[in-house]
C-alpha cells in the first residue's frame, strides 16, 4: 500500500498563477503568455570558434536548456552567427554591447533574438526605429537588458545608485521608445547582484507593464553562493507569478547553470520532473554510508528518462515511509536494504548489492513504462 506523505496530487499545482503577459516568439519557442517558463544560459566559448560554440550548445541542450545566448563583441563573432543560428537546435540570442552595428548583423544572420544593453550602447536610442524595423522584417525579438553594473549614467546621477526604481525607469524608458515606433516584440530584464534589490525591481516592473520578464540575479557568484542567491530571488518572484524565462548567472560551466535552472523550476512545479536529488543531512541514526549510496544510484540513473521516483534512504525513522511512497526505493540499515517497488517490499539484499538491485529494477520499470520522461531521486 502506498502511503500518502503529503506529495502534491498533481505536478501542475503551483504557489501562484502566472501574471498575464504578452507572448513573443523566439523561433519555435514562445516566451510569455501561457507558454512554459523557459531556461536560458550563455555560452562561454569565443563565438567565432563555431565548432566549440556549437559543441557547448549541444551540451546545454542535453541538460535541458531552451534558449541560448552568445556573445558578440567583435566582427569575427558577428560573422559566425549565421552558421551558429542555422545549426543550433534551440533559438540563439546574440548578446550585444557597445556596437549597435552588431544588432543589425545578428538579426540579418538569422538569430531568433538580440539582447541589447542600452546603458552601454552609444546613441542606442537614436537607432531604435531602425532596429525595430529590422527585427520586424526578420521575425526577431529584442530583450531590453538593464543591468546594475551598466546603468545609464543619467539615472545613476538621478538616483545615486542602481536602485530598483532606477532599473525600472531605465527599462520603461526604452520600452516606450520601441512602443512609439509600433514595436512590441520584446522582453525586459532588470538585473542586480543583490537579491532584495532584484526582487523589488521585478515587482515594480511587473506592476507597470505586461511585457514578458526575463529573470536573473546578475553576477550572482560562484556555484554555491550563486545558486543560493538565484534560488532565493527566483523562488520569491515565481511564487508570485512573476517571470517568463530565467537565466541563472553562475561562475560555473553553462551545463551546471542549466541544471540549476531546471531543478529550480521543477521544485516549484513549473517544469516536468527530471533527475533531482532531495537530501537531508544524515545523523547518528544512519547505519549506512548514505552519501556514497545516493551518489552511486544517482550516477547509475543519470541516463534513465522515465519519470520514476527513487528513494534512497538510510534512516529508520523516515526511510520505510519514503521508500513506500516512491516508485522504487530502499530503506537501508544493519548491513542490508529492503527494496520497495510501488510501496511493496519485494526483496531484502545485503548492503553491497543495494545499488545494483536498484539500478536493475529502475531499468525494468523504465522499460515497462515506455515513458521518455525524467527520473527523480530522493535521498536522505
C-alpha positions in Angstrom: 0.0 0.0 0.0 1.4 3.4 -0.9 1.5 5.8 2.0 0.5 9.4 1.3 3.3 11.6 2.7 1.7 14.8 1.5 3.1 14.9 -2.0 1.0 17.1 -4.4 -1.6 15.1 -6.3 -0.7 16.9 -9.5 2.6 18.4 -10.7 0.6 21.3 -12.0 -0.1 22.6 -8.5 1.8 25.9 -8.1 2.0 28.6 -5.5 0.5 31.4 -7.7 -1.0 31.8 -11.1 1.4 33.4 -13.7 0.7 37.1 -14.2 -0.7 37.7 -17.7 2.0 38.9 -20.1 2.4 39.4 -23.8 3.6 36.5 -25.8 6.7 36.8 -28.0 8.3 34.2 -30.3 11.9 33.1 -30.4 11.8 30.9 -33.4 9.7 27.9 -32.3 9.9 28.8 -28.6 7.3 31.1 -27.1 8.1 33.3 -24.1 5.3 34.9 -22.1 1.6 34.4 -22.2 0.7 30.9 -21.2 3.9 29.4 -22.6 6.0 27.4 -20.2 8.8 29.2 -18.3 12.0 28.6 -20.2 15.6 28.1 -19.1 18.4 30.1 -20.7 22.1 30.2 -20.5 25.1 31.8 -22.2 28.0 30.1 -23.9 31.5 30.7 -22.6 33.3 29.9 -25.8 34.6 32.6 -28.2 31.6 32.8 -30.6 33.8 32.9 -33.6 35.0 29.4 -32.6 32.0 27.9 -34.3 32.7 24.3 -33.5 33.4 24.9 -29.9 30.3 27.1 -29.5 28.1 24.5 -31.2 29.5 21.8 -29.0 28.7 23.8 -25.9 25.2 24.5 -27.2 24.7 20.7 -27.7 25.8 20.1 -24.1 23.4 22.6 -22.6 20.6 21.3 -24.8 21.2 17.9 -23.3 21.0 19.4 -19.9 17.6 20.9 -20.6 18.3 24.4 -22.0 15.6 26.0 -24.1 17.3 29.2 -25.3 21.0 30.0 -25.6 22.8 33.4 -25.7 26.1 34.0 -27.4 28.4 37.0 -27.0 29.1 39.2 -30.0 31.9 41.7 -29.1 33.8 41.5 -32.3 33.3 41.4 -36.1 34.5 37.8 -36.3 31.8 36.8 -33.8 29.2 38.6 -35.8 30.4 36.8 -38.9 29.9 33.4 -37.2 26.3 34.0 -36.1 24.7 32.8 -39.3 26.2 29.3 -39.1 25.6 29.0 -35.4 21.9 30.2 -35.7 21.3 27.8 -38.6 22.9 24.7 -36.8 21.7 25.3 -33.2 18.9 23.0 -32.2 17.5 25.8 -29.9 16.9 29.5 -30.5 20.1 31.7 -30.4 20.1 35.2 -29.0 23.0 37.5 -29.7 24.3 39.5 -26.8 25.2 43.0 -27.9 27.1 45.7 -26.1 28.8 48.9 -27.2 28.5 48.4 -31.0 24.9 48.8 -32.4 26.1 47.6 -35.8 26.2 44.1 -34.4 22.5 44.3 -33.5 21.7 44.5 -37.2 24.3 41.9 -38.1 22.7 39.4 -35.6 19.2 40.0 -36.9 20.4 39.6 -40.5 22.3 36.4 -39.6 19.0 34.8 -38.5 19.3 35.0 -34.7 16.0 34.5 -33.1 16.6 37.5 -30.9 19.1 40.1 -29.7 19.8 41.2 -26.2 20.6 44.9 -26.1 22.1 46.8 -23.1 21.0 50.4 -23.6 23.3 51.6 -20.8 26.5 51.0 -22.8 25.5 51.3 -26.4 26.3 54.7 -27.7 23.4 56.6 -29.3 21.2 53.5 -28.9 18.0 55.4 -28.5 18.6 57.1 -31.9 18.6 53.7 -33.7 15.5 52.1 -32.1 13.3 52.7 -35.2 15.8 51.0 -37.5 16.3 48.1 -35.0 12.6 47.7 -34.7 12.2 47.6 -38.5 15.0 45.1 -39.0 13.6 42.9 -36.2 10.1 43.0 -37.6 11.3 42.2 -41.1 13.2 39.1 -39.9 10.8 38.0 -37.2 13.3 38.6 -34.4 12.7 39.7 -30.9 14.6 42.0 -28.6 15.4 41.8 -24.9 15.9 45.1 -23.2 18.5 44.0 -20.7 19.1 46.5 -17.9 22.0 45.7 -15.5 23.0 47.5 -12.3 26.6 47.4 -13.5 26.0 49.3 -16.7 23.1 51.5 -15.8 22.6 54.7 -17.8 24.8 57.5 -16.3 21.8 59.9 -16.2 19.8 57.6 -14.0 22.8 56.9 -11.7 23.1 60.6 -11.2 19.4 60.9 -10.6 19.1 58.1 -8.0 22.6 58.0 -6.7 22.9 54.3 -7.3 21.3 51.4 -9.1 18.1 51.3 -7.1 15.0 49.2 -8.1 13.4 52.5 -9.2 16.4 53.4 -11.4 16.4 50.0 -13.1 12.7 50.1 -13.8 12.8 53.6 -15.1 15.6 52.7 -17.5 13.7 49.7 -18.7 10.4 51.5 -19.2 12.1 54.4 -20.9 13.5 52.1 -23.6 10.2 50.2 -23.8 8.3 53.4 -24.6 10.8 54.2 -27.4 10.0 50.9 -29.0 6.3 51.4 -28.5 6.5 54.8 -30.2 7.6 53.1 -33.4 5.0 50.3 -33.1 7.3 47.5 -32.0 6.2 45.3 -29.1 8.0 42.0 -29.6 10.4 42.4 -26.7 11.1 41.1 -23.2 12.6 43.0 -20.3 15.1 42.2 -17.6 16.2 44.4 -14.7 19.2 42.6 -13.1 21.1 43.3 -9.9 23.6 41.3 -7.9 21.6 41.9 -4.7 18.6 39.6 -4.1 16.3 42.1 -2.4 17.0 44.8 -5.0 16.4 42.3 -7.8 13.1 41.1 -6.3 11.8 44.7 -5.7 12.8 45.8 -9.2 10.9 43.0 -10.8 7.9 43.6 -8.6 7.8 47.2 -9.6 8.3 46.4 -13.3 5.6 43.7 -13.2 3.1 46.2 -11.8 3.8 48.7 -14.6 3.9 46.7 -17.8 2.7 43.4 -19.3 5.9 42.5 -21.3 7.4 39.1 -20.6 10.1 39.3 -18.0 13.5 37.6 -18.1 14.6 36.8 -14.5 18.2 37.0 -13.4 20.4 37.9 -10.5 23.4 39.2 -12.3 27.0 38.3 -11.2 25.4 36.0 -8.6 28.8 34.5 -7.7 30.4 31.0 -7.6 28.4 27.8 -7.7 27.3 27.7 -4.0 26.6 31.4 -3.4 25.2 32.0 -6.9 22.8 29.1 -6.6 21.5 30.3 -3.2 21.1 33.9 -4.4 19.4 33.0 -7.6 17.1 30.4 -6.0 16.1 32.9 -3.3 15.2 35.6 -5.8 13.6 33.3 -8.4 11.5 31.4 -5.8 10.1 34.6 -4.4 9.2 36.1 -7.8 8.0 32.9 -9.5 5.9 32.1 -6.4 4.2 35.4 -7.0 3.6 34.6 -10.7 6.3 36.9 -11.9 8.7 35.7 -14.6 8.5 34.1 -18.0 12.1 32.9 -18.7 15.1 32.6 -16.4 18.9 32.6 -16.5 21.0 31.6 -13.5 24.2 33.6 -13.6 27.0 31.5 -12.0 30.7 31.4 -12.2 30.4 27.8 -13.4 30.2 25.8 -16.6 27.0 26.5 -18.6 25.8 22.9 -18.2 25.8 23.4 -14.4 24.0 26.7 -14.8 21.2 25.0 -16.8 20.9 22.1 -14.3 20.3 24.6 -11.5 17.7 26.5 -13.5 15.8 23.4 -14.5 15.9 22.0 -11.0 14.7 25.2 -9.6 11.6 25.2 -11.9 11.0 21.6 -11.1 11.0 22.3 -7.4 8.3 24.9 -7.9 6.3 22.5 -10.2 6.9 24.8 -13.1 8.7 22.2 -15.2 8.2 18.5 -15.6 10.1 16.4 -13.1 13.6 15.3 -14.0 16.7 13.9 -12.3 16.6 15.5 -8.8 18.4 14.8 -5.5 16.4 15.8 -2.4 18.6 15.1 0.6 18.7 15.9 4.2 21.8 15.8 6.4 22.3 12.4 7.9 22.6 11.9 11.7 23.7 9.3 14.2 20.7 7.1 13.3 22.1 6.4 9.9 23.7 2.9 9.6 25.0 3.1 6.0 27.1 5.5 4.0 24.0 7.3 2.7 26.1 9.9 0.8 28.0 7.3 -1.2 24.9 5.2 -1.8 23.0 8.2 -3.1 25.9 9.3 -5.3 26.2 5.8 -6.8 22.5 5.5 -7.5 22.3 8.9 -9.0 25.2 8.3 -11.3 23.7 4.9 -12.3 20.4 6.5 -13.2 21.6 9.6 -15.0 20.7 8.2 -18.4 17.2 6.9 -17.5 14.5 9.3 -18.6 11.3 7.6 -17.3 9.6 9.7 -14.6 10.4 7.4 -11.7 10.6 8.5 -8.1 13.5 6.6 -6.5 14.1 6.9 -2.7 17.5 6.0 -1.3 17.0 6.0 2.4 19.4 5.3 5.3 17.2 6.4 8.1 14.9 4.0 10.1 12.7 6.9 11.1 11.7 8.2 7.6 13.2 5.5 5.4 10.4 2.9 5.1 7.7 5.6 4.6 9.7 7.4 1.9 10.6 4.1 0.2 6.9 3.1 0.2 5.8 6.4 -1.3 8.3 6.1 -4.2 8.0 4.1 -7.3 11.2 2.4 -6.3 13.2 2.7 -3.1 15.4 1.2 -0.5 15.3 1.5 3.3 18.9 0.6 4.4 20.3 -0.3 7.8 22.1 -3.1 9.7 24.1 -4.1 6.7 21.1 -4.7 4.4 18.4 -2.9 2.5 14.7 -3.5 2.0 13.8 -2.9 -1.7 10.4 -1.4 -2.3 8.5 -1.2 -5.7 5.3 0.8 -5.7 5.0 0.6 -2.0 5.6 -3.2 -1.6 8.7 -4.8 -0.2 9.9 -7.2 -2.9 13.4 -8.1 -1.7 15.9 -7.7 1.1 19.6 -7.6 -0.1 23.0 -7.2 1.5 24.3 -3.6 1.6 26.8 -4.3 -1.1 24.0 -5.3 -3.5 21.7 -2.3 -2.9 22.9 -0.2 -5.8 22.9 -3.0 -8.4 19.5 -4.1 -7.3 18.0 -0.6 -7.5 19.5 0.0 -10.9 18.2 -3.3 -12.3 14.7 -2.6 -11.1 14.8 1.1 -12.3 15.7 0.0 -15.8 13.0 -2.6 -15.8 10.3 -0.2 -14.6 11.5 2.4 -17.1 11.4 0.0 -20.0 7.9 -1.2 -19.0 6.6 2.4 -18.7 7.8 3.3 -22.2 7.9 6.9 -21.0 10.7 9.2 -22.1 10.3 11.4 -19.0 12.7 12.1 -16.2 14.0 10.3 -13.1 13.7 11.8 -9.6 16.0 10.6 -6.9 15.0 11.3 -3.3 17.8 10.7 -0.8 18.2 11.0 2.9 
